[in-house]
């Protein structure tokens, strides 16, 4: 007899008060989830800045998953 375990993930979109962001983020991470997007409600950020944040988040998740090798801090600031 074989049992297969599939880690099925669901993507949801929530609109929550800014004050609840940390609590919800911690709950999602505690349950094994990831925060996958950044929504721009802050009009002080340009679209370019939001895109850079999204790209950085994707890169961080790739490093966490072992898909991309990180660069040590000592190599970034080699004066």
C-alpha positions as a Markdown table, in Angstrom:
| # | Residue | x | y | z |
|---|---|---|---|---|
| 1 | Unk | 0.0 | 0.0 | 0.0 |
| 2 | Unk | 1.4 | 3.4 | -1.0 |
| 3 | Unk | 0.4 | 6.8 | 0.4 |
| 4 | Unk | 1.2 | 9.9 | -1.4 |
| 5 | Unk | 1.4 | 13.2 | 0.4 |
| 6 | Unk | 0.9 | 16.3 | -1.7 |
| 7 | Unk | 1.6 | 19.7 | -0.3 |
| 8 | Unk | -1.3 | 21.6 | -1.9 |
| 9 | Unk | -1.1 | 25.4 | -1.5 |
| 10 | Unk | -3.8 | 27.9 | -2.1 |
| 11 | Unk | -3.3 | 31.6 | -2.9 |
| 12 | Unk | -5.6 | 34.1 | -1.2 |
| 13 | Unk | -5.8 | 37.9 | -1.3 |
| 14 | Unk | -6.6 | 39.7 | 1.8 |
| 15 | Unk | -7.3 | 43.4 | 2.5 |
| 16 | Unk | -6.5 | 44.0 | 6.2 |
| 17 | Unk | -5.8 | 47.1 | 8.3 |
| 18 | Unk | -2.1 | 48.1 | 8.4 |
| 19 | Unk | -2.1 | 47.4 | 12.2 |
| 20 | Unk | -2.9 | 43.7 | 11.6 |
| 21 | Unk | -0.2 | 43.1 | 9.0 |
| 22 | Unk | 2.4 | 41.7 | 11.4 |
| 23 | Unk | -0.1 | 39.4 | 13.1 |
| 24 | Unk | -1.4 | 38.0 | 9.8 |
| 25 | Unk | 2.1 | 37.6 | 8.4 |
| 26 | Unk | 3.3 | 35.7 | 11.4 |
| 27 | Unk | 0.2 | 33.4 | 11.3 |
| 28 | Unk | 0.8 | 32.6 | 7.6 |
| 29 | Unk | 4.5 | 31.9 | 8.2 |
| 30 | Unk | 3.7 | 29.7 | 11.3 |
| 31 | Unk | 1.4 | 27.6 | 9.1 |
| 32 | Unk | 4.1 | 27.1 | 6.5 |
| 33 | Unk | 3.0 | 29.7 | 4.1 |
| 34 | Unk | 4.8 | 32.6 | 2.3 |
| 35 | Unk | 3.9 | 36.2 | 1.7 |
| 36 | Unk | 4.1 | 36.4 | -2.1 |
| 37 | Unk | 3.2 | 40.0 | -3.0 |
| 38 | Unk | 3.4 | 43.6 | -2.0 |
| 39 | Unk | 0.5 | 45.9 | -2.8 |
| 40 | Unk | 1.1 | 49.5 | -3.3 |
| 41 | Unk | -1.4 | 51.5 | -1.1 |
| 42 | Unk | 1.3 | 53.9 | -0.3 |
| 43 | Unk | 1.2 | 56.7 | -2.9 |
| 44 | Unk | 4.7 | 57.7 | -1.8 |
| 45 | Unk | 6.2 | 54.7 | -3.7 |
| 46 | Unk | 6.7 | 54.9 | -7.4 |
| 47 | Unk | 5.7 | 51.9 | -9.6 |
| 48 | Unk | 9.4 | 51.3 | -10.2 |
| 49 | Unk | 10.0 | 51.0 | -6.4 |
| 50 | Unk | 7.1 | 48.6 | -6.1 |
| 51 | Unk | 8.5 | 46.5 | -8.9 |
| 52 | Unk | 11.9 | 46.5 | -7.3 |
| 53 | Unk | 10.4 | 45.3 | -4.0 |
| 54 | Unk | 8.5 | 42.5 | -5.8 |
| 55 | Unk | 11.7 | 41.4 | -7.5 |
| 56 | Unk | 13.6 | 41.4 | -4.3 |
| 57 | Unk | 10.9 | 39.4 | -2.5 |
| 58 | Unk | 11.0 | 36.8 | -5.3 |
| 59 | Unk | 14.8 | 36.6 | -5.1 |
| 60 | Unk | 14.7 | 36.2 | -1.3 |
| 61 | Unk | 12.2 | 33.4 | -1.6 |
| 62 | Unk | 14.4 | 31.7 | -4.2 |
| 63 | Unk | 17.4 | 31.9 | -1.9 |
| 64 | Unk | 15.3 | 30.5 | 1.0 |
| 65 | Unk | 14.2 | 27.6 | -1.2 |
| 66 | Unk | 17.8 | 26.9 | -2.3 |
| 67 | Unk | 17.1 | 27.7 | -5.9 |
| 68 | Unk | 19.6 | 30.6 | -6.0 |
| 69 | Unk | 22.8 | 31.0 | -4.0 |
| 70 | Unk | 23.1 | 34.1 | -1.8 |
| 71 | Unk | 26.0 | 36.5 | -1.8 |
| 72 | Unk | 27.7 | 36.9 | 1.5 |
| 73 | Unk | 27.7 | 40.4 | 3.0 |
| 74 | Unk | 31.5 | 40.3 | 3.0 |
| 75 | Unk | 31.5 | 40.1 | -0.8 |
| 76 | Unk | 29.0 | 42.9 | -1.2 |
| 77 | Unk | 31.0 | 45.5 | 0.8 |
| 78 | Unk | 34.6 | 44.6 | -0.2 |
| 79 | Unk | 36.3 | 48.0 | 0.2 |
